[in-house]
Amino acid sequence: MEKTEECSSIVNDPRPIVRKFQARPQREGVGAVVRRSIGRFELKYFDPFLVLDEFSVSAPAGFPDHPHRGFETVTYMLQGSVTHEDFQGHKGTIDAGGLQWMTAGRGIVHSEMPATSGVQKGLQLWVNLSSKHKMMEPRYQEMQSKDIAEIEKNGIKVRVIAGEALGIKSPIQTITPTMFLDYTLKPGAKLQQPIPKSWNSFVYVLEGEGIFGNSTSSSTSSHHLLLLGLGDGLVAWNKSSTKALRFILVGGEPLEEPVVQFGPFVMNTQDEIDQTIEDLENCVNGFERAKFWQSQTIIDT
């Protein structure tokens, strides 16, 4: 095994693992398969995070025209490409390693479909918005893989989707304060990553196996979600002698507000959900363009 190396950040009070479970495949969209960890019956909500899906989709399956209100979706491609299109005329392709941070705000209807043949894989995270931001105008922040902040040192590589790590920052502006880091640790590498003490945070393992929290923790393998407890940061080790460890570390400032969710709508009260359904049905209050819109992807297929 290679000699253990550490990054320069110091964590004095490592966050322990307070909960761990495996994300199992389920059907979603039209023919797509997702491994849902946050947003399933064991963990309906982890403030401010509503859903975390590791998705796998092959044409003609996908996520055809559907609405959103009251939160943000973060789509991070791991393999292949997806094409997105919405009723405001915004469209494009997210390729492997690329990112879309979409603020649905008061209303979006869009589609997300495979752009190429074969299996397309990625992550989608839903980040809740506070009551004062739920009805903001929709916006997009998109980055190609080559433009995402990335650094490698001491056997540790990080892609900074949001927030800061190893001295580099992402240009993504988050409405709800959020960090989203994609880490790869070479065999023998050890990481210390600070996390604001007041934030909730979790780890989702993509590849390999690792030790998280403290040296007495059991090893965790891919497709497992780890909820982190109180502390000032994450400590992680790759104790394998041959295989890399890849995981995402996500943290966010809790909103501490009521949450009422009805499918793709997330508001603070049932009355607001009822109003959202009525707005969509009548194509008003942010959904005006939904009246006659249909994505070109659906028309073509």
C-alpha positions in Angstrom: 0.0 0.0 0.0 1.2 3.5 -0.8 2.1 5.8 2.1 -0.9 7.7 3.5 -0.9 11.3 2.4 -3.1 14.2 3.7 -4.3 17.4 2.2 -3.4 20.6 4.0 -6.8 21.4 5.4 -7.2 20.7 9.1 -10.3 19.1 10.7 -10.2 19.2 14.5 -13.6 17.7 15.1 -14.4 15.1 12.4 -18.0 14.6 11.6 -19.2 11.0 12.5 -21.4 8.8 10.3 -24.8 8.9 11.9 -26.7 7.0 9.3 -25.8 4.7 6.4 -27.9 3.0 3.8 -27.6 1.7 0.2 -29.5 3.4 -2.7 -31.3 0.6 -4.5 -32.6 0.9 -8.2 -36.1 2.0 -8.9 -38.0 3.1 -12.0 -38.5 6.8 -12.6 -39.5 9.0 -15.5 -40.2 6.9 -18.6 -38.1 3.8 -18.6 -35.3 5.3 -16.6 -33.6 3.7 -13.6 -32.5 5.7 -10.6 -30.8 4.9 -7.3 -32.6 7.3 -5.0 -31.0 7.9 -1.6 -32.5 11.2 -0.3 -36.2 11.5 -1.1 -37.2 7.9 -0.5 -39.2 6.5 2.4 -36.2 6.1 4.8 -35.1 9.7 4.3 -37.8 12.0 2.9 -35.9 15.2 3.5 -32.4 16.2 4.7 -32.6 20.0 5.0 -32.0 21.6 2.6 -31.8 18.6 0.3 -35.0 17.0 -1.2 -33.7 14.4 -3.6 -30.5 12.7 -4.6 -30.7 10.3 -7.6 -27.9 8.4 -9.3 -29.6 7.9 -12.7 -29.0 5.5 -15.6 -31.0 6.0 -18.9 -30.8 4.8 -22.5 -32.9 6.1 -25.4 -35.8 6.1 -25.9 -36.2 6.1 -22.1 -35.8 9.4 -20.3 -37.5 12.2 -18.4 -40.0 13.8 -20.8 -41.9 17.1 -20.3 -42.5 17.8 -16.6 -42.9 20.8 -14.3 -41.0 22.1 -11.3 -41.6 24.9 -8.7 -40.0 26.0 -5.5 -36.4 24.5 -5.6 -33.3 23.9 -7.7 -32.1 20.9 -9.7 -28.4 20.1 -10.1 -27.6 17.7 -12.9 -24.0 16.4 -13.0 -23.2 14.0 -15.8 -20.9 11.1 -15.1 -21.1 9.3 -18.5 -22.7 10.1 -21.8 -24.9 13.1 -22.5 -28.4 14.4 -21.9 -30.3 17.0 -23.9 -32.5 19.5 -22.0 -35.2 21.9 -23.3 -37.7 24.1 -21.6 -40.8 26.1 -22.3 -38.8 29.4 -22.2 -36.8 28.3 -25.3 -33.7 27.4 -23.3 -32.0 24.2 -24.5 -28.7 22.5 -24.7 -26.7 19.3 -24.0 -24.9 18.4 -20.8 -21.9 16.2 -21.6 -19.9 13.9 -19.4 -18.3 15.9 -16.6 -20.6 18.8 -17.3 -23.1 20.5 -15.0 -26.4 22.3 -15.0 -27.6 24.2 -12.0 -31.2 25.1 -12.7 -33.3 27.3 -10.4 -36.9 26.4 -11.1 -38.2 29.2 -8.9 -41.8 30.1 -9.8 -42.1 27.6 -12.6 -40.3 25.6 -15.3 -41.6 22.9 -17.6 -38.8 21.0 -19.2 -37.5 17.7 -20.5 -34.2 15.8 -20.0 -33.5 13.0 -22.6 -30.5 11.0 -23.7 -28.4 12.8 -26.4 -26.5 9.8 -27.6 -26.8 6.0 -27.9 -25.8 3.8 -25.0 -26.2 4.3 -21.3 -26.1 7.8 -19.9 -25.3 8.1 -16.2 -25.3 11.0 -13.8 -26.4 12.5 -10.5 -29.3 14.8 -9.9 -29.6 16.7 -6.6 -32.7 18.8 -5.6 -31.9 21.8 -3.3 -34.8 23.4 -1.5 -35.3 27.2 -1.7 -36.4 29.4 1.2 -39.9 30.8 1.2 -38.5 34.2 0.0 -36.9 32.6 -3.0 -39.5 30.0 -4.1 -41.2 32.3 -6.5 -38.1 33.9 -8.0 -37.6 34.0 -11.8 -36.1 30.8 -13.2 -32.4 30.8 -14.1 -29.6 28.5 -15.3 -26.0 28.1 -14.6 -24.2 25.7 -16.9 -20.6 24.5 -17.2 -18.8 22.2 -19.5 -16.4 19.7 -18.0 -13.3 21.7 -19.0 -14.6 24.7 -17.1 -15.2 23.1 -13.8 -12.7 24.1 -11.1 -10.4 21.1 -10.5 -7.1 20.5 -8.6 -5.0 17.5 -7.7 -2.4 17.2 -4.9 -1.1 14.6 -2.6 -3.1 11.8 -4.2 -6.4 13.7 -4.0 -8.3 15.2 -6.9 -11.4 17.3 -6.4 -13.8 18.9 -8.9 -15.5 21.8 -7.2 -19.1 21.9 -8.4 -20.1 24.4 -5.7 -18.2 25.9 -2.8 -14.5 25.7 -2.1 -11.9 22.9 -1.7 -8.1 22.7 -1.6 -7.9 26.5 -2.2 -10.1 26.7 -5.3 -13.6 28.0 -5.6 -16.5 27.3 -8.0 -18.0 30.2 -9.9 -21.5 28.7 -9.3 -23.7 31.0 -7.3 -26.0 29.1 -4.9 -29.2 30.6 -3.6 -29.3 28.3 -0.6 -25.6 28.2 0.6 -24.3 24.8 -0.7 -21.1 22.9 -1.3 -20.9 20.1 -3.9 -17.5 18.4 -4.2 -16.5 15.4 -6.4 -13.5 13.7 -4.8 -11.2 11.0 -6.1 -8.6 9.6 -3.6 -5.8 7.4 -4.9 -4.8 4.3 -2.9 -3.5 5.3 0.5 -4.7 8.9 0.3 -6.3 10.7 3.3 -8.6 13.7 3.1 -9.6 16.4 5.5 -12.3 18.7 4.2 -13.7 21.5 6.4 -17.5 21.9 6.4 -19.3 24.9 8.1 -20.4 23.7 11.5 -24.1 24.8 11.1 -24.5 22.9 7.8 -26.0 19.5 7.2 -23.8 17.3 5.0 -23.6 13.8 3.4 -21.3 11.6 1.4 -22.4 9.5 -1.6 -19.9 6.9 -2.8 -19.6 6.4 -6.6 -16.6 4.1 -6.9 -14.3 2.0 -4.7 -14.4 1.7 -1.0 -13.4 4.1 1.8 -13.4 4.8 5.5 -15.3 7.9 6.5 -15.7 9.7 9.9 -13.0 8.0 12.0 -10.5 5.2 11.7 -12.8 2.8 13.5 -15.6 3.1 11.0 -16.3 0.2 8.7 -15.5 0.5 5.0 -18.2 1.9 2.7 -18.7 0.9 -0.9 -20.4 2.4 -4.0 -24.1 3.4 -4.0 -24.1 4.1 -0.3 -25.3 7.3 1.3 -23.6 8.5 4.5 -25.3 11.2 6.6 -22.7 13.1 8.7 -23.2 14.3 12.2 -21.9 17.4 14.0 -18.3 18.5 13.6 -16.1 20.9 11.6 -15.4 18.7 8.6 -15.0 15.3 6.9 -12.1 12.9 7.3 -11.9 10.1 4.7 -9.3 7.5 3.8 -8.8 5.2 0.9 -7.1 2.2 2.5 -7.1 0.2 -0.7 -3.7 -0.7 -2.2 -5.0 -0.9 -5.7 -8.3 0.9 -6.4 -9.3 4.6 -6.4 -12.1 5.9 -4.2 -14.6 8.4 -5.7 -17.4 10.1 -3.8 -19.3 13.3 -3.6 -19.4 15.4 -0.5 -22.5 17.7 -0.3 -23.3 20.2 2.4 -25.9 23.0 2.8 -27.2 25.5 5.2 -30.5 24.2 6.7 -33.6 26.4 5.9 -35.6 25.3 9.0 -38.9 25.9 7.2 -42.0 23.8 6.7 -41.8 21.6 3.6 -44.8 20.4 1.7 -44.0 18.4 -1.4 -46.3 17.1 -4.1 -44.1 15.4 -6.8 -42.2 18.1 -8.6 -43.6 20.9 -6.5 -42.0 21.9 -3.2 -43.6 24.7 -1.2 -44.1 25.7 2.5 -47.9 25.0 2.9 -50.6 22.8 1.4 -52.4 26.0 0.2 -49.3 26.9 -1.8 -49.2 23.4 -3.4 -52.9 23.7 -4.3 -52.2 27.1 -5.8 -49.3 25.6 -7.8 -51.5 22.8 -9.2 -54.1 25.4 -10.2 -51.5 27.7 -11.8 -50.2 24.8 -13.9 -53.7 23.7 -15.0 -54.6 27.3 -15.9 -51.1 28.1 -17.4 -50.8 31.3 -15.2 -48.4 32.8 -12.6 -45.2 31.5 -14.1 -46.6 28.7 -16.2 -48.1 30.8 -19.1 -45.8 29.2 -21.7 -46.9 25.7 -20.8 -50.2 26.2 -22.6 -49.0 25.2 -26.0 -45.4 24.0 -25.4 -44.1 20.6 -26.1 -40.4 19.7 -26.3 -39.0 18.9 -29.7 -37.5 15.7 -28.3 -41.0 14.4 -27.6 -42.2 15.4 -31.0 -39.3 13.6 -32.7 -39.8 10.4 -30.7 
